[in-house]
Amino acid sequence: MIIGIGTDIIDITRIERVINRFGDRFKNRVFTKKEILKCEARKLSANSYAKRYAAKEACSKALGTGFRKGVYWRDI
């Protein structure tokens, strides 16, 4: 049974700008330690962060809750 479908497209430069501005504060709020390590291991880490960010947003759309009601960025 399909409960919901979510898709998301994101501009990689947007995530790159957010990372440059907020750094670890943004990363630690949105990503798990394991996700951060995997992204940082990539040559183009902004691409990896953007991919994961878009996937998390799409998941929140599919759940139909957004990021509320006990659903947080790092839970996805």
JONORKA-V722789 format. One record per residue. N is the residue number from 0. PHI is phi in whole degrees, -180 to 180 (* if undefined). Layout:
n phi
N PHI
N PHI
//
This chain:
n phi
0 *
1 -94
2 -88
3 -165
4 -125
5 -134
6 -133
7 -156
8 -122
9 -135
10 -83
11 -58
12 -65
13 -63
14 -66
15 -59
16 -65
17 -64
18 -64
19 -64
20 -80
21 -108
22 53
23 -62
24 -60
25 -68
26 -57
27 -70
28 -78
29 -101
30 -116
31 -76
32 -59
33 -65
34 -64
35 -62
36 -60
37 -66
38 -66
39 -67
40 -75
41 -83
42 -63
43 -106
44 -62
45 -61
46 -62
47 -68
48 -62
49 -63
50 -61
51 -67
52 -62
53 -62
54 -64
55 -66
56 -64
57 -62
58 -64
59 -64
60 -67
61 -65
62 -69
63 80
64 -107
65 65
66 -104
67 -153
68 54
69 84
70 -103
71 -121
72 -50
73 -76
74 -78
75 -101
//
